[in-house]
Amino acid sequence: MSVAVSSVLLVAGLPSLGAVAFDASPAASCTPGYTPCIANKASDVDCRAGSGNGPRYTKAGVVYRVRGSDRYGLDADNDGWGCER
């Protein structure tokens, strides 16, 4: 039996972000440095609401915690949060 686990973290001090979803996906298939998981399948991923050209886009309305290298450039202002528009 497989059980998917996810939780929601309310980020204090960042009211414009609202809820941030965290995904408990297996780390081996995720791109390091992003929470929730961004599948490690594409050379480029852009924020859904941004001006990027893909080929893949993040989930609409999801804010990503960015730690370490920002391979996809989702954290434009370098505050540790990506796709926070």
N, C-alpha and C positions, 0 to 999 in steps of 0.2 A: 504494500500500500504506500503510495507516495502522497505527501502533504506539502503543498506550497505554503510558504510562510512569508508574510509581508506585514509591515507595520507603518504607522504614520507618525512622524516627528513634527511637532509644532515648534518652529524656530523662534525663540524669544528674541526680541529686539529687531526682528525683520518682518514687520507686519505686512509689507507688500508681497512677501513670498507666500504667505499662507502655509498650507501643509506641504511637506516634502515627503514623497513616497520613497521608501527604501525597499529594495528587492533582494531576496535571499537566494539569488541564482548562484549556481556553482561558479566559483572564482576562475576556474580554468577556461571558461568560455567567455569571460568578461575582459574588457580592456582595462588594464590596471589604472587606478587613480580616479575612477568614476563610481559614485554611488548615487542612485541605483545603477545596476549593471547596464553597461552598453555592450552588446554582443561584439566580440572581436572578429568581425566578418568583413569590414570594409576599410578601404584606405582613407576615407574621409566621412565624417558625420557632422552635420550642421544642425543648429537649433531650428526647430520647426518654425518659430516666429521670426527668425533672422533673415539675412539676405544671402545666405550661402547657396551653393549650387549642388549640394549633395555629393555623392549619389544617394546617401542615406540621411534621414532626419531623425531627431529625437522625438519622443512622445510629446504630444501637445500638452502644455500646462505643467510639465514636470521640470523641477529645478534639480540640478545635479550638484552634489558635493564633489569638488575637484581637489585632489591631493596629489602632490608631486608633479610629474610632467603632465601637461595639458595637450596630449597628442592631437586632439581634434580642434583645439582653440575655442572651446566653449565658454571659457572664463575670460572674456575680453578685458574686464577691469581688474583682474588678478586679486579678487577678494575671496577666493575659495569656493565660489558658487557659479555654476554655469547655467545658461539659458534662463536667467532670472527676470526676463521682461514680462 
